[in-house]
Amino acid sequence: MLSIIYTQESMTKKPINRIRVVLAEKDRSNRWLADKLDKTDATISKWCGNKMQPSLETLIEIAKVLDVDVRELLNGTKE
């Protein structure tokens, strides 16, 4: 029963970051970002899939590398 509740909850969970979207808009790959940040492909993949979130400091670094405002990397909290 608990796993069913968890599954339903995760299906409705809104993504926190837009890293994948911004990478696509900039025509950049996960590998490119991994190289720029000296991170693994697996870490970037987790961020892009919203399975894990980067620290605030890393999010700022990502914004600098992608030449965007850090707010562009986050989904808004207002609906």
C-alpha positions as a printed Julia matrix, in Angstrom:
79×3 Matrix{Float64}:
  0.0    0.0     0.0
  2.78   2.43    0.88
  4.51   1.91   -2.48
  1.28   2.71   -4.33
  0.91   5.97   -2.43
  4.53   6.83   -3.12
  4.1    6.09   -6.82
  1.0    8.27   -7.09
  2.7   11.06   -5.16
  5.78  11.0    -7.38
  3.64  11.11  -10.51
  2.07  14.4    -9.44
  5.27  15.97   -8.08
  6.17  19.11  -10.04
  9.76  19.33  -11.29
 11.84  21.8    -9.28
 14.47  22.74  -11.82
 14.54  23.47  -15.55
 18.14  22.46  -16.22
 17.17  20.01  -18.96
 15.02  22.63  -20.71
 17.7   25.32  -20.56
 20.36  22.9   -21.85
 18.09  22.12  -24.82
 17.43  25.82  -25.44
 21.18  26.45  -25.45
 21.79  23.38  -27.64
 24.09  21.9   -25.01
 24.37  18.33  -23.75
 24.53  16.8   -20.29
 28.1   15.74  -21.12
 29.05  19.34  -21.95
 27.68  20.56  -18.61
 29.38  17.7   -16.75
 32.72  18.69  -18.3
 32.24  22.38  -17.47
 31.35  21.65  -13.83
 33.74  18.74  -13.33
 30.8   16.48  -12.38
 29.82  13.01  -13.54
 27.3   12.34  -16.29
 25.2   10.5   -13.71
 24.99  13.58  -11.48
 23.9   15.82  -14.35
 21.35  13.21  -15.41
 19.86  13.15  -11.89
 19.59  16.94  -11.9
 18.02  17.02  -15.35
 15.52  14.35  -14.35
 14.71  16.15  -11.09
 15.66  13.03   -9.15
 18.24  15.07   -7.22
 18.8   18.82   -6.89
 22.09  20.72   -7.08
 23.1   22.91   -4.15
 22.37  26.61   -4.4
 26.04  27.31   -5.01
 26.12  24.76   -7.84
 22.9   26.13   -9.31
 24.55  29.57   -9.46
 27.58  28.01  -11.15
 25.31  26.27  -13.69
 23.64  29.6   -14.45
 27.02  31.23  -15.07
 28.16  28.4   -17.35
 24.9   28.57  -19.32
 24.91  32.4   -19.29
 21.4   32.69  -17.84
 19.85  34.22  -14.76
 19.66  31.59  -12.0
 15.87  32.1   -11.9
 15.63  30.64  -15.41
 16.82  27.34  -13.97
 13.94  27.09  -11.51
 10.26  26.41  -11.96
  8.09  29.06  -10.38
  6.24  28.37   -7.15
  3.1   30.23   -8.18
  0.65  28.41  -10.39
